[in-house]
Amino acid sequence: MVSRWLLGVFVLNGVVGAAGAVDARRGEFGTLADGRKVESAELTNSRGMSVRILALGGVIQQLMASDRNGKVADVVLGYATAQQYLDQPQYFGATVGRYANRIAAGKFKLDGKQYQLETNDGPNHLHGGTRGFDKVLWKIDSVSSGSPAKAVLSYVSADGEGGYPGKLEVTATYTLNDKNELAIEYRATTDKPTIVNITNHSYFNLAGEDTPVDVFGHRMTLFASQYTPVNQTLIPTGERRSVAGTAFDFRQPQTIGARIRQGSDDQLHIGRGYDHNYIVDGEPGQLRPAARVEDPQSGRVLELLASAPGVQFYSGNFLDATSVGKSRRVYRQGDGFCLEPQVFPDSPNRSDFPNARLNPGQTYVNTMVLRFSTAPQAS
Ligand code: BGC
C-alpha cells in the first residue's frame, strides 16, 4: 500500500484524509455455497493495525497487529472462506446472540410465561442456538474513514426468532483509531420484553495465527477477584467464588498454561481447562480494565476494557484438530483464547445475577475496547 504525505494530508491508494485518519473501505469477502455474497469492511490505521469484518455474523475475520519489532501478524483464528463459518461450530470472531453463553435446559421465564429455546449444547442452549447471530447476514449500514474509522452493521431479529420473544433491532459498531484501539459496541432495542446478551467471540493468539505456537505461554492478568463455578454441563451453580489461592487467580500476571492441568481443581476438569465467567472488578456499565494479555516472545500486548459485568475466559478447550484455519494451521486445544464480555451465563434463571432483561423503550449496550501495544523483551 503506497502512502505519501502532503502538507499534513495523506493520500492512500487514492483516498485523501486528514493526518491521523484511519482508512476504511468496503469489499467483498466471498460467496456462500447458496450463492449469497458476503460483504466486508476493512479498517486500517497508520501503525500497521487493521481489522476485517464480515457481514456474515459480524465476524472479525482478520486482525493485524505489530510485534515489538514492527512485524505485523494476524492475531485471531478464523477461516479463509465464508462457507466454513457456517459449517463449523467454533464461533471464530463472531457476534454471538441473542444470548451468548448457556441457558440451562434452554428454559427461562419472563412475566410468568415459560420460553423454550433450542438445546444445542448437550441439555443446554448455547450462543443463541444453531442459527444465532453468527450465522446470519448482517447489513453493512456504513463504512467511514476518519479518526476513528467506523463500520456499522445491523441486524433485525424477528419476533420469535430462535424462540426468543420480541423483535430485536441490533447494531454492531466497530471503530479503529490511531492509538491501536479497536472498540466494539453492541446496541439493541425490542418491541416486547425479552432477554439479550451479545458479545464478540474472537479467539486470540498473539504469537500469530500462522505460527505453530499455542497460547499457554501468554501471560494473562484478569481484573477479577471472583468467578462463577459451574456444574457438569457448564451452567453456573450460583456461587460467586473467590479466585484467591486457586488456579483461577490471574490478578497477578500468570501464564495461561501454568496451572491449566491442575486436576485437583475440579473446575478445570469440568471445563477441560478455563471456560468460566469471571466477575470483573469495578462498576458494571462503566468501561473498566478487564484483562491484559502479553505474549513474551513477540511482545504483543492485548488489553481489554469492558462495560459488561462478566467476562467469559475460554482457553480454546474444544479445539480438537478437526478444523483448518486461514493459514492452513490445524487448530488444536489451546491454540487461541477468548475473552467474551457479557452478563453471566444462565442469568435469566438467577435473580441474583446481573439482569439480562430488555424492555421496550430501553437500549441494551455492551461496549468493549481491544487495545494493542507491545512490551519490551524481559531482561
Ligand atoms: C463457551 C465454550 C464453547 C465455545 C464454543 C465458549 O464461549 O464458553 O464452552 O465450547 O464458546 O465455541
Boltz pocket constraint, residues with backbone or C-beta under 6 A from the ligand:
constraints:
  - pocket:
      binder: B
      contacts: [[A, 89], [A, 90], [A, 91], [A, 101], [A, 234], [A, 275], [A, 276], [A, 312], [A, 314], [A, 318], [A, 338], [A, 340]]
      max_distance: 6.0
